[in-house]
Amino acid sequence: MIVAGSTYPEALQIAKQVLGRMEHTRGLYEGISISEIKLVNAEEDYIEDAFIQKLTFNIEIL
């Protein structure tokens, strides 16, 4: 997942919100049974006046 903000704190805040909603989520979503979601990597970048947070998740399905 990639999120962007016009300031570094804004990009971090958005990334934290995404992480809070995704990590350790379980349940049935559109017929797919998810047993675990874990953050496995995070990278930062600055491109064309935007602060970028790249979050990589491992999603385990049953």
PDB file of N, CA, C and O in Angstrom:
ATOM      1  N   MET A   1       0.846  -1.148   0.000  1.00  0.00           N
ATOM      2  CA  MET A   1       0.000   0.000   0.000  1.00  0.00           C
ATOM      3  C   MET A   1       0.901   1.223   0.000  1.00  0.00           C
ATOM      4  O   MET A   1       1.924   1.249   0.683  1.00  0.00           O
ATOM      5  N   ILE A   2       0.521   2.228  -0.762  1.00  0.00           N
ATOM      6  CA  ILE A   2       1.282   3.472  -0.828  1.00  0.00           C
ATOM      7  C   ILE A   2       0.375   4.613  -0.390  1.00  0.00           C
ATOM      8  O   ILE A   2      -0.742   4.761  -0.887  1.00  0.00           O
ATOM      9  N   VAL A   3       0.872   5.419   0.549  1.00  0.00           N
ATOM     10  CA  VAL A   3       0.146   6.619   0.978  1.00  0.00           C
ATOM     11  C   VAL A   3       1.062   7.821   0.798  1.00  0.00           C
ATOM     12  O   VAL A   3       2.286   7.690   0.814  1.00  0.00           O
ATOM     13  N   ALA A   4       0.464   8.983   0.629  1.00  0.00           N
ATOM     14  CA  ALA A   4       1.248  10.204   0.405  1.00  0.00           C
ATOM     15  C   ALA A   4       0.641  11.360   1.178  1.00  0.00           C
ATOM     16  O   ALA A   4      -0.557  11.386   1.458  1.00  0.00           O
ATOM     17  N   GLY A   5       1.492  12.310   1.514  1.00  0.00           N
ATOM     18  CA  GLY A   5       1.051  13.526   2.186  1.00  0.00           C
ATOM     19  C   GLY A   5       1.887  14.699   1.725  1.00  0.00           C
ATOM     20  O   GLY A   5       2.989  14.528   1.203  1.00  0.00           O
ATOM     21  N   SER A   6       1.356  15.887   1.923  1.00  0.00           N
ATOM     22  CA  SER A   6       2.088  17.083   1.504  1.00  0.00           C
ATOM     23  C   SER A   6       3.187  17.452   2.500  1.00  0.00           C
ATOM     24  O   SER A   6       4.106  18.200   2.165  1.00  0.00           O
ATOM     25  N   THR A   7       3.091  16.922   3.735  1.00  0.00           N
ATOM     26  CA  THR A   7       4.148  17.101   4.731  1.00  0.00           C
ATOM     27  C   THR A   7       4.532  15.731   5.282  1.00  0.00           C
ATOM     28  O   THR A   7       3.761  14.775   5.193  1.00  0.00           O
ATOM     29  N   TYR A   8       5.719  15.649   5.846  1.00  0.00           N
ATOM     30  CA  TYR A   8       6.169  14.376   6.413  1.00  0.00           C
ATOM     31  C   TYR A   8       5.255  13.906   7.557  1.00  0.00           C
ATOM     32  O   TYR A   8       4.857  12.741   7.569  1.00  0.00           O
ATOM     33  N   PRO A   9       4.912  14.778   8.516  1.00  0.00           N
ATOM     34  CA  PRO A   9       4.004  14.335   9.586  1.00  0.00           C
ATOM     35  C   PRO A   9       2.648  13.866   9.056  1.00  0.00           C
ATOM     36  O   PRO A   9       2.075  12.915   9.587  1.00  0.00           O
ATOM     37  N   GLU A  10       2.136  14.517   8.024  1.00  0.00           N
ATOM     38  CA  GLU A  10       0.855  14.098   7.452  1.00  0.00           C
ATOM     39  C   GLU A  10       0.961  12.695   6.852  1.00  0.00           C
ATOM     40  O   GLU A  10       0.079  11.862   7.061  1.00  0.00           O
ATOM     41  N   ALA A  11       2.027  12.434   6.116  1.00  0.00           N
ATOM     42  CA  ALA A  11       2.220  11.109   5.512  1.00  0.00           C
ATOM     43  C   ALA A  11       2.362  10.037   6.596  1.00  0.00           C
ATOM     44  O   ALA A  11       1.824   8.939   6.454  1.00  0.00           O
ATOM     45  N   LEU A  12       3.075  10.345   7.666  1.00  0.00           N
ATOM     46  CA  LEU A  12       3.215   9.392   8.767  1.00  0.00           C
ATOM     47  C   LEU A  12       1.885   9.122   9.446  1.00  0.00           C
ATOM     48  O   LEU A  12       1.578   7.977   9.780  1.00  0.00           O
ATOM     49  N   GLN A  13       1.093  10.162   9.652  1.00  0.00           N
ATOM     50  CA  GLN A  13      -0.207   9.995  10.297  1.00  0.00           C
ATOM     51  C   GLN A  13      -1.127   9.109   9.462  1.00  0.00           C
ATOM     52  O   GLN A  13      -1.812   8.243  10.007  1.00  0.00           O
ATOM     53  N   ILE A  14      -1.148   9.313   8.168  1.00  0.00           N
ATOM     54  CA  ILE A  14      -1.967   8.481   7.283  1.00  0.00           C
ATOM     55  C   ILE A  14      -1.474   7.032   7.331  1.00  0.00           C
ATOM     56  O   ILE A  14      -2.278   6.104   7.419  1.00  0.00           O
ATOM     57  N   ALA A  15      -0.161   6.840   7.275  1.00  0.00           N
ATOM     58  CA  ALA A  15       0.414   5.492   7.324  1.00  0.00           C
ATOM     59  C   ALA A  15       0.050   4.796   8.639  1.00  0.00           C
ATOM     60  O   ALA A  15      -0.262   3.605   8.640  1.00  0.00           O
ATOM     61  N   LYS A  16       0.086   5.521   9.745  1.00  0.00           N
ATOM     62  CA  LYS A  16      -0.282   4.951  11.045  1.00  0.00           C
ATOM     63  C   LYS A  16      -1.751   4.551  11.078  1.00  0.00           C
ATOM     64  O   LYS A  16      -2.103   3.529  11.667  1.00  0.00           O
ATOM     65  N   GLN A  17      -2.603   5.342  10.456  1.00  0.00           N
ATOM     66  CA  GLN A  17      -4.028   5.006  10.398  1.00  0.00           C
ATOM     67  C   GLN A  17      -4.261   3.743   9.575  1.00  0.00           C
ATOM     68  O   GLN A  17      -5.045   2.877   9.964  1.00  0.00           O
ATOM     69  N   VAL A  18      -3.581   3.642   8.440  1.00  0.00           N
ATOM     70  CA  VAL A  18      -3.690   2.448   7.598  1.00  0.00           C
ATOM     71  C   VAL A  18      -3.188   1.230   8.376  1.00  0.00           C
ATOM     72  O   VAL A  18      -3.843   0.188   8.388  1.00  0.00           O
ATOM     73  N   LEU A  19      -2.049   1.358   9.013  1.00  0.00           N
ATOM     74  CA  LEU A  19      -1.488   0.266   9.794  1.00  0.00           C
ATOM     75  C   LEU A  19      -2.458  -0.179  10.889  1.00  0.00           C
ATOM     76  O   LEU A  19      -2.662  -1.376  11.093  1.00  0.00           O
ATOM     77  N   GLY A  20      -3.048   0.777  11.585  1.00  0.00           N
ATOM     78  CA  GLY A  20      -4.000   0.460  12.646  1.00  0.00           C
ATOM     79  C   GLY A  20      -5.223  -0.289  12.157  1.00  0.00           C
ATOM     80  O   GLY A  20      -5.766  -1.129  12.875  1.00  0.00           O
ATOM     81  N   ARG A  21      -5.658   0.002  10.954  1.00  0.00           N
ATOM     82  CA  ARG A  21      -6.828  -0.686  10.389  1.00  0.00           C
ATOM     83  C   ARG A  21      -6.480  -2.045   9.798  1.00  0.00           C
ATOM     84  O   ARG A  21      -7.309  -2.956   9.811  1.00  0.00           O
ATOM     85  N   MET A  22      -5.273  -2.191   9.282  1.00  0.00           N
ATOM     86  CA  MET A  22      -4.908  -3.416   8.570  1.00  0.00           C
ATOM     87  C   MET A  22      -4.285  -4.482   9.469  1.00  0.00           C
ATOM     88  O   MET A  22      -4.690  -5.643   9.431  1.00  0.00           O
ATOM     89  N   GLU A  23      -3.311  -4.090  10.267  1.00  0.00           N
ATOM     90  CA  GLU A  23      -2.511  -5.075  10.988  1.00  0.00           C
ATOM     91  C   GLU A  23      -3.361  -5.883  11.966  1.00  0.00           C
ATOM     92  O   GLU A  23      -4.178  -5.335  12.706  1.00  0.00           O
ATOM     93  N   HIS A  24      -3.149  -7.187  11.951  1.00  0.00           N
ATOM     94  CA  HIS A  24      -3.819  -8.164  12.815  1.00  0.00           C
ATOM     95  C   HIS A  24      -5.318  -8.286  12.542  1.00  0.00           C
ATOM     96  O   HIS A  24      -6.058  -8.795  13.383  1.00  0.00           O
ATOM     97  N   THR A  25      -5.769  -7.828  11.382  1.00  0.00           N
ATOM     98  CA  THR A  25      -7.175  -7.954  11.008  1.00  0.00           C
ATOM     99  C   THR A  25      -7.480  -9.397  10.653  1.00  0.00           C
ATOM    100  O   THR A  25      -6.666 -10.082  10.032  1.00  0.00           O
ATOM    101  N   ARG A  26      -8.651  -9.850  11.049  1.00  0.00           N
ATOM    102  CA  ARG A  26      -9.126 -11.198  10.738  1.00  0.00           C
ATOM    103  C   ARG A  26     -10.586 -11.101  10.321  1.00  0.00           C
ATOM    104  O   ARG A  26     -11.291 -10.164  10.694  1.00  0.00           O
ATOM    105  N   GLY A  27     -11.025 -12.075   9.550  1.00  0.00           N
ATOM    106  CA  GLY A  27     -12.434 -12.128   9.206  1.00  0.00           C
ATOM    107  C   GLY A  27     -12.670 -12.547   7.771  1.00  0.00           C
ATOM    108  O   GLY A  27     -11.742 -12.897   7.042  1.00  0.00           O
ATOM    109  N   LEU A  28     -13.933 -12.504   7.384  1.00  0.00           N
ATOM    110  CA  LEU A  28     -14.351 -12.883   6.047  1.00  0.00           C
ATOM    111  C   LEU A  28     -14.645 -11.614   5.254  1.00  0.00           C
ATOM    112  O   LEU A  28     -15.504 -10.822   5.641  1.00  0.00           O
ATOM    113  N   TYR A  29     -13.937 -11.423   4.153  1.00  0.00           N
ATOM    114  CA  TYR A  29     -14.083 -10.231   3.324  1.00  0.00           C
ATOM    115  C   TYR A  29     -14.334 -10.658   1.884  1.00  0.00           C
ATOM    116  O   TYR A  29     -13.460 -11.233   1.235  1.00  0.00           O
ATOM    117  N   GLU A  30     -15.531 -10.374   1.394  1.00  0.00           N
ATOM    118  CA  GLU A  30     -15.933 -10.718   0.025  1.00  0.00           C
ATOM    119  C   GLU A  30     -15.631 -12.173  -0.298  1.00  0.00           C
ATOM    120  O   GLU A  30     -15.119 -12.490  -1.371  1.00  0.00           O
ATOM    121  N   GLY A  31     -15.953 -13.056   0.645  1.00  0.00           N
ATOM    122  CA  GLY A  31     -15.787 -14.483   0.445  1.00  0.00           C
ATOM    123  C   GLY A  31     -14.396 -15.020   0.710  1.00  0.00           C
ATOM    124  O   GLY A  31     -14.163 -16.217   0.544  1.00  0.00           O
ATOM    125  N   ILE A  32     -13.462 -14.171   1.117  1.00  0.00           N
ATOM    126  CA  ILE A  32     -12.090 -14.593   1.412  1.00  0.00           C
ATOM    127  C   ILE A  32     -11.891 -14.552   2.925  1.00  0.00           C
ATOM    128  O   ILE A  32     -12.103 -13.520   3.561  1.00  0.00           O
ATOM    129  N   SER A  33     -11.487 -15.668   3.483  1.00  0.00           N
ATOM    130  CA  SER A  33     -11.259 -15.756   4.914  1.00  0.00           C
ATOM    131  C   SER A  33      -9.813 -15.379   5.234  1.00  0.00           C
ATOM    132  O   SER A  33      -8.876 -16.090   4.871  1.00  0.00           O
ATOM    133  N   ILE A  34      -9.652 -14.249   5.918  1.00  0.00           N
ATOM    134  CA  ILE A  34      -8.320 -13.750   6.277  1.00  0.00           C
ATOM    135  C   ILE A  34      -8.036 -14.118   7.727  1.00  0.00           C
ATOM    136  O   ILE A  34      -8.810 -13.803   8.631  1.00  0.00           O
ATOM    137  N   SER A  35      -6.892 -14.803   7.929  1.00  0.00           N
ATOM    138  CA  SER A  35      -6.543 -15.212   9.286  1.00  0.00           C
ATOM    139  C   SER A  35      -5.574 -14.244   9.959  1.00  0.00           C
ATOM    140  O   SER A  35      -5.502 -14.201  11.187  1.00  0.00           O
ATOM    141  N   GLU A  36      -4.830 -13.470   9.176  1.00  0.00           N
ATOM    142  CA  GLU A  36      -3.855 -12.537   9.767  1.00  0.00           C
ATOM    143  C   GLU A  36      -3.328 -11.574   8.707  1.00  0.00           C
ATOM    144  O   GLU A  36      -3.139 -11.950   7.550  1.00  0.00           O
ATOM    145  N   ILE A  37      -3.097 -10.344   9.111  1.00  0.00           N
ATOM    146  CA  ILE A  37      -2.423  -9.360   8.272  1.00  0.00           C
ATOM    147  C   ILE A  37      -1.291  -8.763   9.105  1.00  0.00           C
ATOM    148  O   ILE A  37      -1.510  -8.270  10.212  1.00  0.00           O
ATOM    149  N   LYS A  38      -0.081  -8.815   8.555  1.00  0.00           N
ATOM    150  CA  LYS A  38       1.087  -8.302   9.279  1.00  0.00           C
ATOM    151  C   LYS A  38       1.880  -7.361   8.374  1.00  0.00           C
ATOM    152  O   LYS A  38       2.042  -7.620   7.181  1.00  0.00           O
ATOM    153  N   LEU A  39       2.367  -6.279   8.948  1.00  0.00           N
ATOM    154  CA  LEU A  39       3.282  -5.388   8.244  1.00  0.00           C
ATOM    155  C   LEU A  39       4.636  -6.081   8.151  1.00  0.00           C
ATOM    156  O   LEU A  39       5.184  -6.509   9.167  1.00  0.00           O
ATOM    157  N   VAL A  40       5.186  -6.197   6.929  1.00  0.00           N
ATOM    158  CA  VAL A  40       6.481  -6.865   6.760  1.00  0.00           C
ATOM    159  C   VAL A  40       7.576  -5.928   6.273  1.00  0.00           C
ATOM    160  O   VAL A  40       8.758  -6.266   6.344  1.00  0.00           O
ATOM    161  N   ASN A  41       7.191  -4.742   5.776  1.00  0.00           N
ATOM    162  CA  ASN A  41       8.201  -3.785   5.321  1.00  0.00           C
ATOM    163  C   ASN A  41       7.579  -2.395   5.222  1.00  0.00           C
ATOM    164  O   ASN A  41       6.390  -2.253   4.935  1.00  0.00           O
ATOM    165  N   ALA A  42       8.386  -1.387   5.461  1.00  0.00           N
ATOM    166  CA  ALA A  42       7.956   0.005   5.304  1.00  0.00           C
ATOM    167  C   ALA A  42       9.126   0.799   4.739  1.00  0.00           C
ATOM    168  O   ALA A  42      10.258   0.677   5.207  1.00  0.00           O
ATOM    169  N   GLU A  43       8.841   1.614   3.729  1.00  0.00           N
ATOM    170  CA  GLU A  43       9.857   2.449   3.098  1.00  0.00           C
ATOM    171  C   GLU A  43       9.314   3.866   2.957  1.00  0.00           C
ATOM    172  O   GLU A  43       8.104   4.084   2.898  1.00  0.00           O
ATOM    173  N   GLU A  44      10.241   4.827   2.904  1.00  0.00           N
ATOM    174  CA  GLU A  44       9.860   6.227   2.721  1.00  0.00           C
ATOM    175  C   GLU A  44      10.515   6.779   1.466  1.00  0.00           C
ATOM    176  O   GLU A  44      11.576   6.323   1.039  1.00  0.00           O
ATOM    177  N   ASP A  45       9.850   7.775   0.886  1.00  0.00           N
ATOM    178  CA  ASP A  45      10.400   8.414  -0.302  1.00  0.00           C
ATOM    179  C   ASP A  45       9.854   9.837  -0.370  1.00  0.00           C
ATOM    180  O   ASP A  45       8.895  10.180   0.321  1.00  0.00           O
ATOM    181  N   TYR A  46      10.463  10.637  -1.191  1.00  0.00           N
ATOM    182  CA  TYR A  46       9.989  12.004  -1.448  1.00  0.00           C
ATOM    183  C   TYR A  46      10.011  12.187  -2.960  1.00  0.00           C
ATOM    184  O   TYR A  46      11.077  12.196  -3.575  1.00  0.00           O
ATOM    185  N   ILE A  47       8.820  12.334  -3.562  1.00  0.00           N
ATOM    186  CA  ILE A  47       8.693  12.419  -5.011  1.00  0.00           C
ATOM    187  C   ILE A  47       7.769  13.578  -5.370  1.00  0.00           C
ATOM    188  O   ILE A  47       6.639  13.645  -4.888  1.00  0.00           O
ATOM    189  N   GLU A  48       8.239  14.472  -6.200  1.00  0.00           N
ATOM    190  CA  GLU A  48       7.434  15.575  -6.731  1.00  0.00           C
ATOM    191  C   GLU A  48       6.624  16.293  -5.643  1.00  0.00           C
ATOM    192  O   GLU A  48       5.401  16.400  -5.736  1.00  0.00           O
ATOM    193  N   ASP A  49       7.315  16.775  -4.624  1.00  0.00           N
ATOM    194  CA  ASP A  49       6.711  17.528  -3.523  1.00  0.00           C
ATOM    195  C   ASP A  49       5.728  16.725  -2.673  1.00  0.00           C
ATOM    196  O   ASP A  49       4.859  17.308  -2.025  1.00  0.00           O
ATOM    197  N   ALA A  50       5.851  15.412  -2.664  1.00  0.00           N
ATOM    198  CA  ALA A  50       4.993  14.569  -1.834  1.00  0.00           C
ATOM    199  C   ALA A  50       5.854  13.609  -1.013  1.00  0.00           C
ATOM    200  O   ALA A  50       6.824  13.040  -1.515  1.00  0.00           O
ATOM    201  N   PHE A  51       5.485  13.441   0.238  1.00  0.00           N
ATOM    202  CA  PHE A  51       6.140  12.488   1.120  1.00  0.00           C
ATOM    203  C   PHE A  51       5.395  11.163   0.996  1.00  0.00           C
ATOM    204  O   PHE A  51       4.184  11.102   1.208  1.00  0.00           O
ATOM    205  N   ILE A  52       6.119  10.111   0.654  1.00  0.00           N
ATOM    206  CA  ILE A  52       5.536   8.814   0.341  1.00  0.00           C
ATOM    207  C   ILE A  52       5.882   7.806   1.430  1.00  0.00           C
ATOM    208  O   ILE A  52       7.025   7.732   1.881  1.00  0.00           O
ATOM    209  N   GLN A  53       4.890   7.037   1.842  1.00  0.00           N
ATOM    210  CA  GLN A  53       5.088   5.913   2.760  1.00  0.00           C
ATOM    211  C   GLN A  53       4.626   4.656   2.023  1.00  0.00           C
ATOM    212  O   GLN A  53       3.465   4.560   1.625  1.00  0.00           O
ATOM    213  N   LYS A  54       5.529   3.699   1.844  1.00  0.00           N
ATOM    214  CA  LYS A  54       5.207   2.443   1.179  1.00  0.00           C
ATOM    215  C   LYS A  54       5.127   1.347   2.230  1.00  0.00           C
ATOM    216  O   LYS A  54       6.124   1.029   2.878  1.00  0.00           O
ATOM    217  N   LEU A  55       3.958   0.778   2.396  1.00  0.00           N
ATOM    218  CA  LEU A  55       3.735  -0.262   3.401  1.00  0.00           C
ATOM    219  C   LEU A  55       3.467  -1.584   2.697  1.00  0.00           C
ATOM    220  O   LEU A  55       2.614  -1.665   1.813  1.00  0.00           O
ATOM    221  N   THR A  56       4.204  -2.621   3.096  1.00  0.00           N
ATOM    222  CA  THR A  56       4.000  -3.942   2.520  1.00  0.00           C
ATOM    223  C   THR A  56       3.460  -4.872   3.604  1.00  0.00           C
ATOM    224  O   THR A  56       4.050  -5.006   4.676  1.00  0.00           O
ATOM    225  N   PHE A  57       2.338  -5.506   3.308  1.00  0.00           N
ATOM    226  CA  PHE A  57       1.681  -6.381   4.260  1.00  0.00           C
ATOM    227  C   PHE A  57       1.722  -7.828   3.767  1.00  0.00           C
ATOM    228  O   PHE A  57       1.660  -8.089   2.566  1.00  0.00           O
ATOM    229  N   ASN A  58       1.826  -8.756   4.708  1.00  0.00           N
ATOM    230  CA  ASN A  58       1.660 -10.174   4.420  1.00  0.00           C
ATOM    231  C   ASN A  58       0.245 -10.532   4.866  1.00  0.00           C
ATOM    232  O   ASN A  58      -0.110 -10.337   6.029  1.00  0.00           O
ATOM    233  N   ILE A  59      -0.557 -11.054   3.950  1.00  0.00           N
ATOM    234  CA  ILE A  59      -1.942 -11.414   4.241  1.00  0.00           C
ATOM    235  C   ILE A  59      -2.079 -12.927   4.176  1.00  0.00           C
ATOM    236  O   ILE A  59      -1.870 -13.533   3.125  1.00  0.00           O
ATOM    237  N   GLU A  60      -2.434 -13.536   5.313  1.00  0.00           N
ATOM    238  CA  GLU A  60      -2.610 -14.979   5.378  1.00  0.00           C
ATOM    239  C   GLU A  60      -4.092 -15.297   5.217  1.00  0.00           C
ATOM    240  O   GLU A  60      -4.941 -14.749   5.921  1.00  0.00           O
ATOM    241  N   ILE A  61      -4.384 -16.195   4.275  1.00  0.00           N
ATOM    242  CA  ILE A  61      -5.769 -16.596   4.056  1.00  0.00           C
ATOM    243  C   ILE A  61      -5.919 -18.070   4.410  1.00  0.00           C
ATOM    244  O   ILE A  61      -4.965 -18.846   4.369  1.00  0.00           O
ATOM    245  N   LEU A  62      -7.135 -18.420   4.755  1.00  0.00           N
ATOM    246  CA  LEU A  62      -7.418 -19.834   5.114  1.00  0.00           C
ATOM    247  C   LEU A  62      -7.801 -20.602   3.874  1.00  0.00           C
ATOM    248  O   LEU A  62      -8.077 -21.800   3.951  1.00  0.00           O
TER     249      LEU A  62
END
